[in-house]
Amino acid sequence: MTKISIFSCNSDSPYLKHLILFTILTLAGLLITGCSNREDHLEIDLDDRVEGSEVRVNSASSDADVLRIGFDLRSNPQEDARQYLPFLEYLEKATGYTFELVFTPGNDRIVDDLGTGAVQFAFIGAGSYIQVHSKYGVVPLVHGLNAQGEARYQSVIIVPPDSPIRDIEDLRGRRFAFGSVTSTQGHLIPRIILAEHGLILDDLAAYEYTGSHQNCANAVSAGQFDAGGMQDILGMELAADGLVHIIYTSRHYPSSGIAANIDVPAEILEKVQQALLDFDPQGRDSSNLYHWNMTEMPNGFVKAEEDDYADLLEWALVLGFFSDEPRP
């Protein structure tokens, strides 16, 4: 059953109507696409509130002067929006442009949204980037800097805390949970890990794409799956709390970042990219942010280049990530 978050805001907040509209649009999108597909399933805690929130969510707009930003789903739309919207307020002040956050159910749709210009920018992982770049030629702008100030991240393979599984080879014949089908840390890197240990999808008893890192963790910790692949930050946090056990940590790969549609004018690209590079979430720009330390870019951004993705692109081709169905 889908539950809707209730956001408790100041009565004079100018953003309340946008929050309500975002929730309505999110639920409507889920009803349209259907909830039978785990990619579109959403469970939002009614008790999850942000007291006194000044977070804004814009509705869909036809205004040509509005720059729309989409995102790979990490947790759930409301929680992701809480993190991204104060950041968009920073971008508006830094660039003078108006930005709108856009969510479409079904994580794989961000590739086509960015490629076709339904959104001009997107927070996306490297896996989504190489797919949309291969298909549409989008422009990489920045990578996120992790807590160590590096533009890289890892995936972890998790199991329930009481699981006897301790090695990747033990996953043969087991049930495995991925995140979104387009996710780097939740799908592509875990597939690489399996392949490097001699396992293909057909070696698993079953596998499923749960739609987000949080959904993957929930499914594994609840015992619905024997193991799962997810992003390092959340995985390590859950392991520290005793909710999951990490049996493997991948090598480093290029971190998530922001990319742009190829038709965005050069002047806008340059101005937005510079604002991203100037962003100081640990200092000057920290005051209005919401849990930015839990994002995949806690220390801001560094410039991204096409060549940064060469290794992941090679693996994506080997694993058939650009076909309708990834190779087993």
C-alpha positions in Angstrom: 0.0 0.0 0.0 1.3 3.4 -1.0 1.6 5.9 1.9 2.1 9.6 1.4 4.5 11.8 3.4 3.0 14.7 5.3 5.4 17.7 5.4 4.8 20.0 8.3 5.7 23.5 7.2 5.4 27.0 8.6 2.0 28.4 7.8 3.5 31.4 6.1 5.9 29.3 4.0 5.7 30.2 0.3 6.7 26.6 -0.5 3.8 24.6 1.1 1.6 24.5 -2.1 4.6 23.2 -4.1 5.2 20.4 -1.6 1.6 19.3 -1.7 1.5 19.5 -5.5 4.7 17.4 -5.8 3.2 14.7 -3.6 0.0 14.7 -5.7 1.9 14.5 -8.9 4.2 11.8 -7.6 1.2 9.7 -6.5 -0.6 10.4 -9.8 2.4 9.2 -11.8 2.6 6.0 -9.8 -1.1 5.3 -10.4 -0.7 5.9 -14.1 2.4 3.6 -14.5 1.0 1.0 -12.0 2.5 -0.3 -8.9 3.0 -3.9 -10.0 6.5 -3.1 -11.3 9.0 -2.8 -8.4 10.7 0.0 -10.2 7.6 2.2 -9.6 6.8 1.0 -6.1 6.9 3.7 -3.5 6.5 3.4 0.3 6.6 6.6 2.2 6.2 6.8 5.9 3.3 9.0 7.1 5.3 9.8 10.2 8.2 11.1 8.2 8.0 14.9 8.6 10.3 17.8 8.2 9.3 20.4 10.8 9.4 24.0 9.8 10.5 23.0 6.3 11.2 25.7 3.7 11.9 23.1 1.1 10.3 23.9 -2.3 9.1 21.5 -5.0 8.0 23.1 -8.3 5.2 21.7 -10.4 5.7 20.8 -14.1 5.8 24.0 -16.2 5.7 24.9 -19.8 7.7 28.1 -19.2 10.6 28.1 -21.7 12.7 30.1 -19.2 12.6 27.4 -16.6 15.5 24.9 -16.5 14.3 21.5 -15.4 16.5 19.0 -13.4 15.7 15.3 -13.1 17.3 12.7 -10.9 18.2 9.1 -10.5 16.1 7.8 -7.6 18.3 7.1 -4.5 15.9 6.8 -1.6 12.3 8.0 -2.4 11.1 11.0 -4.3 10.2 13.1 -1.3 13.5 12.5 0.6 15.6 13.1 -2.6 13.6 16.3 -3.2 14.3 17.5 0.4 18.0 17.3 -0.4 18.0 18.7 -3.9 15.6 21.6 -3.6 17.6 23.8 -1.3 20.5 23.1 -3.6 18.5 24.4 -6.5 17.8 27.5 -4.6 21.6 28.0 -4.4 21.8 27.5 -8.2 19.1 30.1 -8.8 21.0 32.6 -6.7 24.4 31.8 -8.3 23.2 31.8 -11.9 20.1 34.0 -12.1 18.1 31.2 -13.8 14.9 29.5 -12.6 15.2 25.8 -11.9 12.5 23.1 -11.5 12.9 19.7 -10.0 11.2 17.0 -12.0 10.5 13.4 -11.0 9.1 10.7 -13.3 8.4 7.2 -11.9 10.5 4.4 -13.3 14.2 5.2 -12.9 15.1 4.1 -16.5 13.1 7.1 -17.8 15.6 9.6 -16.7 17.8 8.5 -19.6 15.1 9.5 -22.2 14.0 12.5 -20.2 17.5 14.0 -20.3 18.3 12.8 -23.8 15.1 14.2 -25.4 15.1 17.5 -23.5 12.2 16.8 -21.1 14.7 17.9 -18.6 17.8 20.1 -19.3 20.0 18.7 -16.5 20.0 15.6 -14.3 21.6 14.2 -11.2 22.7 10.8 -12.5 25.1 8.0 -11.8 27.9 7.0 -14.2 25.8 4.1 -15.4 22.9 6.3 -16.4 25.4 8.8 -18.0 27.0 6.2 -20.3 23.6 5.0 -21.4 22.2 8.5 -22.2 25.5 9.7 -23.7 25.7 6.6 -26.0 22.1 7.2 -27.1 21.8 11.0 -27.1 25.3 12.5 -26.7 24.6 14.4 -23.5 27.3 16.6 -21.9 29.0 15.6 -18.6 29.4 18.7 -16.4 30.6 17.6 -12.9 31.3 14.6 -10.6 30.4 14.7 -7.0 33.2 14.8 -4.4 32.8 12.3 -1.6 33.6 12.7 2.1 37.3 12.4 1.3 37.1 15.0 -1.4 37.5 12.5 -4.2 35.3 12.1 -7.3 34.8 8.4 -7.0 32.6 5.9 -5.2 32.1 2.2 -4.6 29.4 -0.4 -4.4 28.9 -2.9 -1.6 27.4 -6.3 -1.6 25.2 -6.8 1.5 23.5 -9.8 3.1 21.2 -10.0 6.2 23.1 -9.6 9.4 22.6 -13.3 10.4 23.4 -14.7 7.0 26.0 -17.5 6.6 27.1 -16.0 3.2 30.5 -14.5 3.5 32.0 -14.7 -0.1 30.8 -13.6 -3.6 31.2 -17.2 -4.8 28.5 -18.2 -2.1 25.9 -16.3 -4.1 25.6 -19.0 -6.7 22.0 -20.3 -6.4 20.9 -17.4 -4.2 18.3 -14.6 -4.6 19.9 -11.3 -5.4 18.4 -7.7 -5.2 19.6 -4.9 -7.4 18.6 -1.2 -7.2 17.4 0.5 -10.3 18.1 -1.1 -13.6 20.0 2.1 -14.7 21.9 2.5 -11.4 25.7 2.4 -11.4 26.2 1.4 -7.8 22.9 -0.6 -7.6 23.2 -2.6 -10.8 26.3 -2.1 -13.1 29.0 -2.3 -10.5 27.3 -5.3 -8.7 27.1 -7.0 -12.1 30.8 -6.3 -12.6 31.6 -7.8 -9.2 29.6 -10.9 -10.0 31.3 -11.2 -13.4 34.8 -10.8 -11.9 34.0 -13.7 -9.6 32.8 -16.0 -12.4 29.0 -15.4 -11.8 26.4 -14.4 -14.3 22.7 -13.8 -13.8 21.8 -17.3 -14.8 23.8 -18.5 -11.8 21.4 -16.8 -9.4 18.3 -18.5 -8.2 16.4 -15.3 -8.8 17.1 -11.5 -9.1 15.0 -8.4 -9.1 15.4 -4.7 -9.6 13.9 -3.0 -6.6 14.1 0.6 -7.8 16.4 2.3 -5.3 19.3 1.7 -2.9 16.9 2.0 0.0 14.4 -0.5 -1.4 17.3 -2.9 -2.1 18.5 -2.6 1.5 15.0 -3.1 2.9 14.4 -6.2 0.8 17.7 -7.8 1.9 17.4 -6.9 5.6 13.8 -8.3 5.6 15.1 -11.6 4.2 13.2 -11.3 0.9 16.6 -11.7 -0.9 19.8 -13.4 0.2 22.0 -10.5 -1.0 22.0 -7.2 -2.8 24.2 -4.6 -4.4 24.0 -1.0 -3.4 25.9 2.3 -2.9 28.6 2.5 -0.3 27.5 5.4 1.9 24.1 4.0 2.8 25.3 0.5 2.9 28.0 1.3 5.4 25.6 3.3 7.5 23.1 0.4 7.6 26.0 -2.1 8.4 27.1 0.1 11.3 23.5 0.0 12.7 23.5 -3.8 12.4 20.8 -4.0 9.8 22.9 -5.6 7.1 26.4 -7.2 6.7 28.8 -6.2 4.0 30.6 -9.1 2.4 32.3 -7.2 -0.4 33.3 -3.7 -1.4 34.1 -2.9 -5.0 37.1 -0.9 -6.3 36.4 2.8 -7.0 34.6 4.1 -10.0 33.6 7.7 -11.2 31.1 9.2 -8.9 27.6 10.4 -9.6 27.3 13.9 -10.9 25.3 16.3 -13.1 24.9 16.1 -16.9 23.2 18.3 -19.5 21.1 17.8 -22.6 23.1 18.5 -25.7 20.8 21.3 -26.8 21.3 23.5 -23.7 23.0 26.7 -25.0 26.7 27.0 -24.3 26.2 30.2 -22.2 23.9 28.4 -19.9 26.1 25.4 -19.6 29.1 27.5 -18.8 27.3 29.5 -16.1 25.7 26.4 -14.5 28.9 24.4 -14.5 30.8 27.3 -12.9 28.1 27.6 -10.2 28.5 23.9 -9.5 32.3 24.1 -9.2 31.9 27.1 -6.9 29.4 25.3 -4.6 30.8 25.0 -1.0 28.4 22.7 0.9 30.7 22.4 3.9 31.3 26.1 4.3 29.7 29.2 2.7 26.7 27.4 1.2 25.9 25.0 4.0 23.3 26.8 6.0 20.2 26.1 3.9 21.0 22.5 2.9 19.2 19.4 4.0 21.2 16.3 4.9 23.6 17.1 2.1 26.3 15.0 3.8 24.1 12.0 2.9 24.2 12.7 -0.8 26.9 11.3 -3.2 28.4 14.8 -3.4 28.9 15.9 0.2 32.0 18.0 -0.7 30.7 19.7 -3.8 31.8 19.0 -7.4 34.8 18.7 -9.8 34.7 19.0 -13.5 33.8 15.8 -15.4 35.2 14.6 -18.8 34.0 11.9 -21.2 37.2 9.9 -20.7 36.4 9.4 -17.0 33.8 6.8 -17.9 36.0 4.6 -20.3 36.3 1.6 -17.9 32.6 1.5 -17.0 31.6 1.9 -20.7 33.7 -1.1 -21.6 32.0 -3.2 -18.9 28.6 -1.9 -19.9 29.2 -3.1 -23.5 30.4 -6.5 -22.3 27.3 -6.9 -20.1 24.9 -5.8 -22.8 23.7 -2.7 -20.9 22.7 -0.9 -24.1 20.4 -3.7 -25.4 16.8 -4.2 -24.4 17.8 -6.9 -22.0 21.2 -7.0 -20.3 23.1 -10.2 -21.1 22.9 -12.9 -18.4 
